[in-house]
Protein backbone atom coordinates (compact mmCIF):
# COMPACT_ATOMS: atom_id res chain seq x y z
CA UNK A 1 0.00 0.00 0.00
CA UNK A 2 2.86 2.38 0.74
CA UNK A 3 4.31 1.93 -2.77
CA UNK A 4 0.85 2.41 -4.28
CA UNK A 5 0.34 5.67 -2.38
CA UNK A 6 3.65 7.01 -3.64
CA UNK A 7 2.95 6.04 -7.22
CA UNK A 8 -0.58 7.47 -7.40
CA UNK A 9 0.71 10.95 -6.50
CA UNK A 10 2.71 10.91 -9.73
CA UNK A 11 0.98 11.20 -13.08
CA UNK A 12 2.25 10.69 -16.60
CA UNK A 13 2.94 14.07 -18.12
CA UNK A 14 4.33 14.41 -21.63
CA UNK A 15 4.61 18.18 -21.86
CA UNK A 16 1.42 18.91 -23.77
CA UNK A 17 1.67 17.86 -27.39
CA UNK A 18 5.44 17.45 -27.33
CA UNK A 19 6.79 13.89 -27.38
CA UNK A 20 10.48 14.84 -27.51
CA UNK A 21 12.96 16.72 -25.35
CA UNK A 22 16.59 17.62 -26.03
CA UNK A 23 16.34 15.53 -29.20
CA UNK A 24 15.21 12.40 -27.34
CA UNK A 25 11.74 10.90 -27.33
CA UNK A 26 9.64 10.92 -24.17
CA UNK A 27 7.59 7.95 -23.02
CA UNK A 28 5.21 7.10 -20.21
CA UNK A 29 6.80 5.71 -17.08
CA UNK A 30 6.42 2.07 -16.16
CA UNK A 31 5.03 1.08 -12.78
CA UNK A 32 8.41 0.15 -11.34
CA UNK A 33 9.91 3.44 -12.53
CA UNK A 34 7.10 5.49 -11.01
CA UNK A 35 7.48 3.67 -7.70
CA UNK A 36 11.25 4.20 -7.73
CA UNK A 37 10.89 7.94 -8.25
CA UNK A 38 8.19 8.06 -5.58
CA UNK A 39 10.34 6.25 -3.04
CA UNK A 40 13.28 8.59 -3.65
CA UNK A 41 11.26 11.81 -3.95
CA UNK A 42 8.98 11.34 -0.95
CA UNK A 43 11.62 11.67 1.81
CA UNK A 44 12.99 14.78 0.09
CA UNK A 45 9.57 16.45 0.20
CA UNK A 46 9.10 15.49 3.86
CA UNK A 47 12.55 16.87 4.76
CA UNK A 48 11.48 20.19 3.20
CA UNK A 49 8.30 20.21 5.31
CA UNK A 50 6.24 19.90 2.12
CA UNK A 51 3.28 17.53 1.76
CA UNK A 52 4.25 13.89 1.36
CA UNK A 53 3.14 12.00 -1.72
CA UNK A 54 0.62 10.17 0.42
CA UNK A 55 -0.85 13.49 1.56
CA UNK A 56 -0.99 14.73 -2.01
CA UNK A 57 -2.89 11.64 -3.09
CA UNK A 58 -5.41 11.93 -0.27
CA UNK A 59 -6.06 15.66 -0.14
CA UNK A 60 -5.58 17.31 -3.51
CA UNK A 61 -6.62 16.94 -7.14
CA UNK A 62 -3.16 18.12 -8.17
CA UNK A 63 -0.34 15.71 -8.84
CA UNK A 64 3.34 15.72 -9.71
CA UNK A 65 4.06 15.21 -13.41
CA UNK A 66 6.52 12.53 -14.39
CA UNK A 67 7.74 11.10 -17.68
CA UNK A 68 10.82 9.26 -18.92
CA UNK A 69 13.31 10.50 -21.53
CA UNK A 70 14.57 7.70 -23.76
CA UNK A 71 18.35 7.80 -23.39
CA UNK A 72 20.89 5.89 -21.27
CA UNK A 73 22.57 9.23 -20.52
CA UNK A 74 22.05 10.52 -16.99
CA UNK A 75 20.02 13.70 -16.45
CA UNK A 76 16.90 15.09 -14.76
CA UNK A 77 14.89 18.26 -15.50
CA UNK A 78 12.06 19.98 -13.69
CA UNK A 79 9.38 22.50 -14.61
CA UNK A 80 7.26 24.66 -12.27
CA UNK A 81 3.64 24.24 -11.30
CA UNK A 82 0.88 24.42 -13.89
CA UNK A 83 -2.86 24.93 -13.61
CA UNK A 84 -4.03 22.82 -16.56
CA UNK A 85 -3.28 20.07 -15.91
CA UNK A 86 -3.05 20.78 -12.19
CA UNK A 87 0.54 19.89 -11.33
CA UNK A 88 2.68 20.94 -8.37
CA UNK A 89 5.69 20.53 -10.64
CA UNK A 90 6.93 18.10 -13.29
CA UNK A 91 9.98 15.89 -13.63
CA UNK A 92 11.59 14.49 -16.75
CA UNK A 93 14.01 11.70 -15.85
CA UNK A 94 16.23 9.85 -18.30
CA UNK A 95 16.41 6.08 -18.39
CA UNK A 96 20.05 6.44 -17.39
CA UNK A 97 19.12 8.43 -14.28
CA UNK A 98 16.56 5.81 -13.30
CA UNK A 99 19.35 3.22 -13.41
CA UNK A 100 21.78 5.36 -11.37
CA UNK A 101 22.72 4.51 -7.77
CA UNK A 102 19.92 5.56 -5.43
CA UNK A 103 21.99 8.17 -3.58
CA UNK A 104 22.91 9.84 -6.87
CA UNK A 105 19.30 9.81 -8.09
CA UNK A 106 18.29 11.39 -4.79
CA UNK A 107 20.98 14.06 -5.26
CA UNK A 108 19.67 14.82 -8.77
CA UNK A 109 16.09 15.18 -7.51
CA UNK A 110 17.27 17.33 -4.59
CA UNK A 111 19.03 19.59 -7.10
CA UNK A 112 15.81 19.98 -9.12
CA UNK A 113 13.85 20.73 -5.95
CA UNK A 114 16.43 23.45 -5.37
CA UNK A 115 15.62 25.04 -8.73
CA UNK A 116 11.89 24.87 -7.96
CA UNK A 117 12.11 26.11 -4.38
CA UNK A 118 14.44 28.96 -5.27
CA UNK A 119 12.16 29.85 -8.18
CA UNK A 120 14.89 29.80 -10.76
CA UNK A 121 13.97 30.91 -14.26
CA UNK A 122 14.39 28.15 -16.86
CA UNK A 123 17.19 28.96 -19.29
CA UNK A 124 18.09 27.78 -22.78
CA UNK A 125 20.09 24.55 -22.83
CA UNK A 126 21.78 25.37 -26.16
CA UNK A 127 25.20 26.19 -24.81
CA UNK A 128 26.58 27.62 -28.05
CA UNK A 129 23.72 30.12 -28.38
CA UNK A 130 24.05 31.63 -24.92
CA UNK A 131 25.20 35.17 -24.32
CA UNK A 132 27.77 35.76 -21.59
CA UNK A 133 25.10 37.19 -19.28
CA UNK A 134 22.80 34.21 -19.84
CA UNK A 135 25.70 31.84 -19.22
CA UNK A 136 26.55 33.53 -15.91
CA UNK A 137 22.89 33.36 -14.85
CA UNK A 138 22.74 29.64 -15.56
CA UNK A 139 25.94 28.94 -13.64
CA UNK A 140 24.75 30.97 -10.66
CA UNK A 141 21.49 29.06 -10.60
CA UNK A 142 23.24 25.71 -10.92
CA UNK A 143 25.59 26.51 -8.04
CA UNK A 144 22.66 27.62 -5.88
CA UNK A 145 20.70 24.45 -6.66
CA UNK A 146 23.77 22.30 -5.94
CA UNK A 147 24.27 23.92 -2.54
CA UNK A 148 20.57 23.58 -1.79
CA UNK A 149 20.75 19.88 -2.65
CA UNK A 150 23.81 19.31 -0.48
CA UNK A 151 22.19 21.07 2.48
CA UNK A 152 18.99 19.07 2.02
CA UNK A 153 20.89 15.78 1.82
CA UNK A 154 22.89 16.68 4.93
CA UNK A 155 19.64 17.43 6.77
CA UNK A 156 18.36 13.97 5.80
CA UNK A 157 21.49 11.98 6.66
CA UNK A 158 20.44 11.21 10.24
CA UNK A 159 17.09 9.74 9.17
CA UNK A 160 17.95 8.15 5.82
CA UNK A 161 20.30 5.31 4.95
CA UNK A 162 20.32 6.52 1.33
CA UNK A 163 20.93 10.28 1.53
CA UNK A 164 24.54 11.23 0.89
CA UNK A 165 25.82 14.76 0.29
CA UNK A 166 28.92 13.21 -1.32
CA UNK A 167 26.65 11.90 -4.09
CA UNK A 168 26.21 15.43 -5.48
CA UNK A 169 29.88 15.87 -6.34
CA UNK A 170 30.11 12.27 -7.53
CA UNK A 171 27.21 12.74 -9.91
CA UNK A 172 28.59 16.01 -11.23
CA UNK A 173 31.99 14.49 -11.94
CA UNK A 174 30.58 11.91 -14.31
CA UNK A 175 27.15 13.28 -15.21
CA UNK A 176 28.15 16.26 -17.34
CA UNK A 177 30.75 14.34 -19.31
CA UNK A 178 28.21 11.54 -19.77
CA UNK A 179 25.67 14.04 -21.12
CA UNK A 180 27.90 16.18 -23.32
CA UNK A 181 30.49 13.57 -24.27
CA UNK A 182 34.16 14.12 -25.04
CA UNK A 183 33.36 17.36 -26.90
CA UNK A 184 32.71 19.24 -23.67
CA UNK A 185 33.75 22.87 -24.10
CA UNK A 186 36.46 24.50 -22.02
CA UNK A 187 33.90 26.93 -20.61
CA UNK A 188 31.59 24.12 -19.52
CA UNK A 189 34.46 22.04 -18.13
CA UNK A 190 35.56 24.99 -15.99
CA UNK A 191 31.99 25.51 -14.77
CA UNK A 192 31.62 21.84 -13.85
CA UNK A 193 34.90 21.90 -11.94
CA UNK A 194 33.65 24.92 -9.99
CA UNK A 195 30.38 23.15 -9.21
CA UNK A 196 32.13 19.99 -8.03
CA UNK A 197 34.49 21.94 -5.78
CA UNK A 198 31.60 24.01 -4.41
CA UNK A 199 29.46 20.92 -3.71
CA UNK A 200 32.31 19.06 -2.04
CA UNK A 201 33.20 22.08 0.10
CA UNK A 202 29.56 22.47 1.16
CA UNK A 203 29.38 18.77 1.96
CA UNK A 204 32.51 19.00 4.13
CA UNK A 205 31.21 22.08 5.97
CA UNK A 206 29.46 21.72 9.32
CA UNK A 207 26.82 24.27 8.30
CA UNK A 208 23.42 23.09 7.06
CA UNK A 209 21.67 26.04 5.43
CA UNK A 210 19.03 25.32 2.81
CA UNK A 211 18.18 28.83 1.68
CA UNK A 212 17.28 32.27 3.00
CA UNK A 213 13.80 32.12 4.63
CA UNK A 214 12.29 34.46 2.04
CA UNK A 215 13.43 32.11 -0.75
CA UNK A 216 11.82 29.06 0.81
CA UNK A 217 8.61 29.32 -1.18
CA UNK A 218 8.01 25.79 -2.39
CA UNK A 219 5.86 24.73 -5.32
CA UNK A 220 2.99 23.70 -3.01
Secondary structure, 3 states (H helix, E strand, C coil): CHHHHHHHCEEECCCCCCCEECCEEEECCCHHHHHHHHHHHHHHHHHCCCCCHHHHHHHCCCEEEEEEECCCCCCEEEECCECCCCEEEEEEEEHHHHCCCHHHHHHHHHHHHHHHHCCCCCCCCCHHHCCHHHHHHHHHHHHHHHHHHHHHHHHHCCCCCCCCCHHHHHHHHHHHHHHHHHHCCHHHHHHHHHHHHHHHHHHHCCCCCCCCHHHCCCCC
